[in-house]
Amino acid sequence: KKGGSGMTLIELADGVTLDEITAKTQAAFKVNLNSKQSNAA
């Protein structure tokens, strides 16, 4: 969508790391995880 804010990652599945998501995703995205998940990643 033109002029949109793009995608935002808000949650990680159990056993999946932020590094894995970044490596496997070609599109640009923002990260906005809650504090519990942010500390785990």
mmCIF file as Biopython writes it, N, C-alpha, C and O atoms, coordinates in Angstrom:
data_model
#
loop_
_atom_site.group_PDB
_atom_site.id
_atom_site.type_symbol
_atom_site.label_atom_id
_atom_site.label_alt_id
_atom_site.label_comp_id
_atom_site.label_asym_id
_atom_site.label_entity_id
_atom_site.label_seq_id
_atom_site.pdbx_PDB_ins_code
_atom_site.Cartn_x
_atom_site.Cartn_y
_atom_site.Cartn_z
_atom_site.occupancy
_atom_site.B_iso_or_equiv
_atom_site.auth_seq_id
_atom_site.auth_asym_id
_atom_site.pdbx_PDB_model_num
ATOM 1   N N  . LYS A ? 1  ? 0.856  -1.180  0.000  1.0 0.0 1  A 1 
ATOM 2   C CA . LYS A ? 1  ? 0.000  0.000   0.000  1.0 0.0 1  A 1 
ATOM 3   C C  . LYS A ? 1  ? 0.888  1.224   0.000  1.0 0.0 1  A 1 
ATOM 4   O O  . LYS A ? 1  ? 1.760  1.370   0.856  1.0 0.0 1  A 1 
ATOM 5   N N  . LYS A ? 2  ? 0.671  2.082   -0.938 1.0 0.0 2  A 1 
ATOM 6   C CA . LYS A ? 2  ? 1.478  3.292   -1.055 1.0 0.0 2  A 1 
ATOM 7   C C  . LYS A ? 2  ? 1.197  4.224   0.109  1.0 0.0 2  A 1 
ATOM 8   O O  . LYS A ? 2  ? 0.043  4.528   0.412  1.0 0.0 2  A 1 
ATOM 9   N N  . GLY A ? 3  ? 2.270  4.677   0.764  1.0 0.0 3  A 1 
ATOM 10  C CA . GLY A ? 3  ? 2.110  5.587   1.888  1.0 0.0 3  A 1 
ATOM 11  C C  . GLY A ? 3  ? 1.824  4.880   3.196  1.0 0.0 3  A 1 
ATOM 12  O O  . GLY A ? 3  ? 1.635  5.534   4.221  1.0 0.0 3  A 1 
ATOM 13  N N  . GLY A ? 4  ? 1.789  3.551   3.180  1.0 0.0 4  A 1 
ATOM 14  C CA . GLY A ? 4  ? 1.530  2.794   4.402  1.0 0.0 4  A 1 
ATOM 15  C C  . GLY A ? 4  ? 2.764  2.726   5.279  1.0 0.0 4  A 1 
ATOM 16  O O  . GLY A ? 4  ? 3.844  3.170   4.891  1.0 0.0 4  A 1 
ATOM 17  N N  . SER A ? 5  ? 2.595  2.174   6.449  1.0 0.0 5  A 1 
ATOM 18  C CA . SER A ? 5  ? 3.711  2.101   7.388  1.0 0.0 5  A 1 
ATOM 19  C C  . SER A ? 5  ? 4.479  0.790   7.265  1.0 0.0 5  A 1 
ATOM 20  O O  . SER A ? 5  ? 5.435  0.581   8.012  1.0 0.0 5  A 1 
ATOM 21  N N  . GLY A ? 6  ? 4.099  -0.092  6.358  1.0 0.0 6  A 1 
ATOM 22  C CA . GLY A ? 6  ? 4.800  -1.349  6.169  1.0 0.0 6  A 1 
ATOM 23  C C  . GLY A ? 6  ? 4.406  -2.388  7.203  1.0 0.0 6  A 1 
ATOM 24  O O  . GLY A ? 6  ? 3.430  -2.226  7.936  1.0 0.0 6  A 1 
ATOM 25  N N  . MET A ? 7  ? 5.185  -3.457  7.243  1.0 0.0 7  A 1 
ATOM 26  C CA . MET A ? 7  ? 4.889  -4.560  8.158  1.0 0.0 7  A 1 
ATOM 27  C C  . MET A ? 7  ? 5.604  -4.362  9.487  1.0 0.0 7  A 1 
ATOM 28  O O  . MET A ? 7  ? 6.687  -3.780  9.552  1.0 0.0 7  A 1 
ATOM 29  N N  . THR A ? 8  ? 4.978  -4.855  10.534 1.0 0.0 8  A 1 
ATOM 30  C CA . THR A ? 8  ? 5.584  -4.830  11.868 1.0 0.0 8  A 1 
ATOM 31  C C  . THR A ? 8  ? 5.468  -6.215  12.469 1.0 0.0 8  A 1 
ATOM 32  O O  . THR A ? 8  ? 4.377  -6.781  12.545 1.0 0.0 8  A 1 
ATOM 33  N N  . LEU A ? 9  ? 6.606  -6.761  12.900 1.0 0.0 9  A 1 
ATOM 34  C CA . LEU A ? 9  ? 6.637  -8.049  13.583 1.0 0.0 9  A 1 
ATOM 35  C C  . LEU A ? 9  ? 6.249  -7.815  15.034 1.0 0.0 9  A 1 
ATOM 36  O O  . LEU A ? 9  ? 6.916  -7.063  15.745 1.0 0.0 9  A 1 
ATOM 37  N N  . ILE A ? 10 ? 5.176  -8.455  15.474 1.0 0.0 10 A 1 
ATOM 38  C CA . ILE A ? 10 ? 4.685  -8.207  16.833 1.0 0.0 10 A 1 
ATOM 39  C C  . ILE A ? 10 ? 4.783  -9.440  17.727 1.0 0.0 10 A 1 
ATOM 40  O O  . ILE A ? 10 ? 4.570  -9.341  18.935 1.0 0.0 10 A 1 
ATOM 41  N N  . GLU A ? 11 ? 5.105  -10.607 17.149 1.0 0.0 11 A 1 
ATOM 42  C CA . GLU A ? 11 ? 5.127  -11.820 17.946 1.0 0.0 11 A 1 
ATOM 43  C C  . GLU A ? 11 ? 6.026  -12.853 17.279 1.0 0.0 11 A 1 
ATOM 44  O O  . GLU A ? 11 ? 6.098  -12.927 16.052 1.0 0.0 11 A 1 
ATOM 45  N N  . LEU A ? 12 ? 6.712  -13.651 18.098 1.0 0.0 12 A 1 
ATOM 46  C CA . LEU A ? 12 ? 7.522  -14.754 17.600 1.0 0.0 12 A 1 
ATOM 47  C C  . LEU A ? 12 ? 6.896  -16.074 18.046 1.0 0.0 12 A 1 
ATOM 48  O O  . LEU A ? 12 ? 6.412  -16.189 19.172 1.0 0.0 12 A 1 
ATOM 49  N N  . ALA A ? 13 ? 6.908  -17.062 17.163 1.0 0.0 13 A 1 
ATOM 50  C CA . ALA A ? 13 ? 6.443  -18.398 17.532 1.0 0.0 13 A 1 
ATOM 51  C C  . ALA A ? 13 ? 7.474  -19.030 18.466 1.0 0.0 13 A 1 
ATOM 52  O O  . ALA A ? 13 ? 8.651  -18.668 18.435 1.0 0.0 13 A 1 
ATOM 53  N N  . ASP A ? 14 ? 7.033  -19.964 19.286 1.0 0.0 14 A 1 
ATOM 54  C CA . ASP A ? 14 ? 7.949  -20.669 20.179 1.0 0.0 14 A 1 
ATOM 55  C C  . ASP A ? 14 ? 9.067  -21.311 19.366 1.0 0.0 14 A 1 
ATOM 56  O O  . ASP A ? 14 ? 8.801  -21.981 18.368 1.0 0.0 14 A 1 
ATOM 57  N N  . GLY A ? 15 ? 10.309 -21.113 19.785 1.0 0.0 15 A 1 
ATOM 58  C CA . GLY A ? 15 ? 11.453 -21.723 19.125 1.0 0.0 15 A 1 
ATOM 59  C C  . GLY A ? 15 ? 11.973 -20.981 17.916 1.0 0.0 15 A 1 
ATOM 60  O O  . GLY A ? 15 ? 12.937 -21.429 17.295 1.0 0.0 15 A 1 
ATOM 61  N N  . VAL A ? 16 ? 11.366 -19.858 17.558 1.0 0.0 16 A 1 
ATOM 62  C CA . VAL A ? 16 ? 11.804 -19.071 16.409 1.0 0.0 16 A 1 
ATOM 63  C C  . VAL A ? 16 ? 12.480 -17.809 16.918 1.0 0.0 16 A 1 
ATOM 64  O O  . VAL A ? 16 ? 11.969 -17.135 17.811 1.0 0.0 16 A 1 
ATOM 65  N N  . THR A ? 17 ? 13.646 -17.492 16.336 1.0 0.0 17 A 1 
ATOM 66  C CA . THR A ? 17 ? 14.381 -16.304 16.765 1.0 0.0 17 A 1 
ATOM 67  C C  . THR A ? 17 ? 14.197 -15.160 15.775 1.0 0.0 17 A 1 
ATOM 68  O O  . THR A ? 17 ? 13.815 -15.366 14.623 1.0 0.0 17 A 1 
ATOM 69  N N  . LEU A ? 18 ? 14.473 -13.976 16.242 1.0 0.0 18 A 1 
ATOM 70  C CA . LEU A ? 18 ? 14.415 -12.804 15.382 1.0 0.0 18 A 1 
ATOM 71  C C  . LEU A ? 18 ? 15.427 -12.932 14.248 1.0 0.0 18 A 1 
ATOM 72  O O  . LEU A ? 18 ? 15.149 -12.517 13.123 1.0 0.0 18 A 1 
ATOM 73  N N  . ASP A ? 19 ? 16.591 -13.500 14.531 1.0 0.0 19 A 1 
ATOM 74  C CA . ASP A ? 19 ? 17.605 -13.702 13.488 1.0 0.0 19 A 1 
ATOM 75  C C  . ASP A ? 19 ? 17.081 -14.603 12.372 1.0 0.0 19 A 1 
ATOM 76  O O  . ASP A ? 19 ? 17.355 -14.350 11.198 1.0 0.0 19 A 1 
ATOM 77  N N  . GLU A ? 20 ? 16.337 -15.645 12.718 1.0 0.0 20 A 1 
ATOM 78  C CA . GLU A ? 20 ? 15.766 -16.539 11.701 1.0 0.0 20 A 1 
ATOM 79  C C  . GLU A ? 20 ? 14.765 -15.795 10.820 1.0 0.0 20 A 1 
ATOM 80  O O  . GLU A ? 20 ? 14.777 -15.936 9.597  1.0 0.0 20 A 1 
ATOM 81  N N  . ILE A ? 21 ? 13.906 -15.011 11.445 1.0 0.0 21 A 1 
ATOM 82  C CA . ILE A ? 21 ? 12.902 -14.253 10.692 1.0 0.0 21 A 1 
ATOM 83  C C  . ILE A ? 21 ? 13.592 -13.275 9.743  1.0 0.0 21 A 1 
ATOM 84  O O  . ILE A ? 21 ? 13.218 -13.168 8.575  1.0 0.0 21 A 1 
ATOM 85  N N  . THR A ? 22 ? 14.596 -12.566 10.245 1.0 0.0 22 A 1 
ATOM 86  C CA . THR A ? 22 ? 15.317 -11.594 9.427  1.0 0.0 22 A 1 
ATOM 87  C C  . THR A ? 22 ? 15.996 -12.269 8.235  1.0 0.0 22 A 1 
ATOM 88  O O  . THR A ? 22 ? 15.959 -11.745 7.122  1.0 0.0 22 A 1 
ATOM 89  N N  . ALA A ? 23 ? 16.614 -13.424 8.464  1.0 0.0 23 A 1 
ATOM 90  C CA . ALA A ? 23 ? 17.325 -14.142 7.411  1.0 0.0 23 A 1 
ATOM 91  C C  . ALA A ? 23 ? 16.384 -14.664 6.323  1.0 0.0 23 A 1 
ATOM 92  O O  . ALA A ? 23 ? 16.774 -14.759 5.160  1.0 0.0 23 A 1 
ATOM 93  N N  . LYS A ? 24 ? 15.151 -15.000 6.699  1.0 0.0 24 A 1 
ATOM 94  C CA . LYS A ? 24 ? 14.219 -15.632 5.762  1.0 0.0 24 A 1 
ATOM 95  C C  . LYS A ? 24 ? 13.201 -14.678 5.162  1.0 0.0 24 A 1 
ATOM 96  O O  . LYS A ? 24 ? 12.359 -15.097 4.369  1.0 0.0 24 A 1 
ATOM 97  N N  . THR A ? 25 ? 13.263 -13.410 5.525  1.0 0.0 25 A 1 
ATOM 98  C CA . THR A ? 25 ? 12.281 -12.428 5.050  1.0 0.0 25 A 1 
ATOM 99  C C  . THR A ? 25 ? 12.971 -11.393 4.170  1.0 0.0 25 A 1 
ATOM 100 O O  . THR A ? 25 ? 13.880 -10.696 4.621  1.0 0.0 25 A 1 
ATOM 101 N N  . GLN A ? 26 ? 12.546 -11.296 2.931  1.0 0.0 26 A 1 
ATOM 102 C CA . GLN A ? 26 ? 13.142 -10.330 2.015  1.0 0.0 26 A 1 
ATOM 103 C C  . GLN A ? 26 ? 12.579 -8.930  2.206  1.0 0.0 26 A 1 
ATOM 104 O O  . GLN A ? 26 ? 13.271 -7.942  1.959  1.0 0.0 26 A 1 
ATOM 105 N N  . ALA A ? 27 ? 11.357 -8.841  2.632  1.0 0.0 27 A 1 
ATOM 106 C CA . ALA A ? 27 ? 10.714 -7.534  2.799  1.0 0.0 27 A 1 
ATOM 107 C C  . ALA A ? 27 ? 11.241 -6.844  4.057  1.0 0.0 27 A 1 
ATOM 108 O O  . ALA A ? 27 ? 11.596 -7.496  5.039  1.0 0.0 27 A 1 
ATOM 109 N N  . ALA A ? 28 ? 11.282 -5.530  4.005  1.0 0.0 28 A 1 
ATOM 110 C CA . ALA A ? 28 ? 11.667 -4.750  5.184  1.0 0.0 28 A 1 
ATOM 111 C C  . ALA A ? 28 ? 10.528 -4.779  6.192  1.0 0.0 28 A 1 
ATOM 112 O O  . ALA A ? 28 ? 9.357  -4.741  5.813  1.0 0.0 28 A 1 
ATOM 113 N N  . PHE A ? 29 ? 10.868 -4.847  7.476  1.0 0.0 29 A 1 
ATOM 114 C CA . PHE A ? 29 ? 9.842  -4.827  8.499  1.0 0.0 29 A 1 
ATOM 115 C C  . PHE A ? 29 ? 10.389 -4.216  9.779  1.0 0.0 29 A 1 
ATOM 116 O O  . PHE A ? 29 ? 11.592 -4.230  10.037 1.0 0.0 29 A 1 
ATOM 117 N N  . LYS A ? 30 ? 9.471  -3.681  10.571 1.0 0.0 30 A 1 
ATOM 118 C CA . LYS A ? 30 ? 9.805  -3.130  11.886 1.0 0.0 30 A 1 
ATOM 119 C C  . LYS A ? 30 ? 9.587  -4.223  12.919 1.0 0.0 30 A 1 
ATOM 120 O O  . LYS A ? 30 ? 8.868  -5.190  12.666 1.0 0.0 30 A 1 
ATOM 121 N N  . VAL A ? 31 ? 10.205 -4.070  14.076 1.0 0.0 31 A 1 
ATOM 122 C CA . VAL A ? 31 ? 10.036 -5.030  15.159 1.0 0.0 31 A 1 
ATOM 123 C C  . VAL A ? 31 ? 9.446  -4.307  16.356 1.0 0.0 31 A 1 
ATOM 124 O O  . VAL A ? 31 ? 9.987  -3.299  16.812 1.0 0.0 31 A 1 
ATOM 125 N N  . ASN A ? 32 ? 8.335  -4.825  16.864 1.0 0.0 32 A 1 
ATOM 126 C CA . ASN A ? 32 ? 7.690  -4.264  18.040 1.0 0.0 32 A 1 
ATOM 127 C C  . ASN A ? 32 ? 7.187  -5.417  18.902 1.0 0.0 32 A 1 
ATOM 128 O O  . ASN A ? 32 ? 5.984  -5.666  18.984 1.0 0.0 32 A 1 
ATOM 129 N N  . LEU A ? 33 ? 8.120  -6.114  19.541 1.0 0.0 33 A 1 
ATOM 130 C CA . LEU A ? 33 ? 7.783  -7.250  20.385 1.0 0.0 33 A 1 
ATOM 131 C C  . LEU A ? 33 ? 7.543  -6.769  21.806 1.0 0.0 33 A 1 
ATOM 132 O O  . LEU A ? 33 ? 8.123  -5.774  22.241 1.0 0.0 33 A 1 
ATOM 133 N N  . ASN A ? 34 ? 6.684  -7.482  22.529 1.0 0.0 34 A 1 
ATOM 134 C CA . ASN A ? 34 ? 6.494  -7.105  23.937 1.0 0.0 34 A 1 
ATOM 135 C C  . ASN A ? 34 ? 7.748  -7.460  24.699 1.0 0.0 34 A 1 
ATOM 136 O O  . ASN A ? 34 ? 8.587  -8.195  24.180 1.0 0.0 34 A 1 
ATOM 137 N N  . SER A ? 35 ? 7.907  -6.965  25.914 1.0 0.0 35 A 1 
ATOM 138 C CA . SER A ? 35 ? 9.150  -7.086  26.667 1.0 0.0 35 A 1 
ATOM 139 C C  . SER A ? 35 ? 9.537  -8.531  26.952 1.0 0.0 35 A 1 
ATOM 140 O O  . SER A ? 35 ? 10.726 -8.850  26.954 1.0 0.0 35 A 1 
ATOM 141 N N  . LYS A ? 36 ? 8.571  -9.415  27.191 1.0 0.0 36 A 1 
ATOM 142 C CA . LYS A ? 36 ? 8.875  -10.820 27.459 1.0 0.0 36 A 1 
ATOM 143 C C  . LYS A ? 36 ? 9.558  -11.462 26.249 1.0 0.0 36 A 1 
ATOM 144 O O  . LYS A ? 36 ? 10.575 -12.140 26.398 1.0 0.0 36 A 1 
ATOM 145 N N  . GLN A ? 37 ? 9.007  -11.253 25.063 1.0 0.0 37 A 1 
ATOM 146 C CA . GLN A ? 37 ? 9.579  -11.843 23.859 1.0 0.0 37 A 1 
ATOM 147 C C  . GLN A ? 37 ? 10.875 -11.140 23.460 1.0 0.0 37 A 1 
ATOM 148 O O  . GLN A ? 37 ? 11.796 -11.796 22.974 1.0 0.0 37 A 1 
ATOM 149 N N  . SER A ? 38 ? 10.969 -9.854  23.646 1.0 0.0 38 A 1 
ATOM 150 C CA . SER A ? 38 ? 12.190 -9.133  23.289 1.0 0.0 38 A 1 
ATOM 151 C C  . SER A ? 38 ? 13.371 -9.649  24.067 1.0 0.0 38 A 1 
ATOM 152 O O  . SER A ? 38 ? 14.468 -9.757  23.520 1.0 0.0 38 A 1 
ATOM 153 N N  . ASN A ? 39 ? 13.177 -9.972  25.335 1.0 0.0 39 A 1 
ATOM 154 C CA . ASN A ? 39 ? 14.270 -10.479 26.154 1.0 0.0 39 A 1 
ATOM 155 C C  . ASN A ? 39 ? 14.676 -11.881 25.748 1.0 0.0 39 A 1 
ATOM 156 O O  . ASN A ? 39 ? 15.831 -12.272 25.914 1.0 0.0 39 A 1 
ATOM 157 N N  . ALA A ? 40 ? 13.723 -12.643 25.212 1.0 0.0 40 A 1 
ATOM 158 C CA . ALA A ? 40 ? 14.014 -14.014 24.820 1.0 0.0 40 A 1 
ATOM 159 C C  . ALA A ? 40 ? 14.731 -14.086 23.487 1.0 0.0 40 A 1 
ATOM 160 O O  . ALA A ? 40 ? 15.418 -15.070 23.210 1.0 0.0 40 A 1 
ATOM 161 N N  . ALA A ? 41 ? 14.588 -13.087 22.671 1.0 0.0 41 A 1 
ATOM 162 C CA . ALA A ? 41 ? 15.141 -13.137 21.315 1.0 0.0 41 A 1 
ATOM 163 C C  . ALA A ? 41 ? 16.562 -12.734 21.224 1.0 0.0 41 A 1 
ATOM 164 O O  . ALA A ? 41 ? 17.136 -12.737 20.135 1.0 0.0 41 A 1 
#
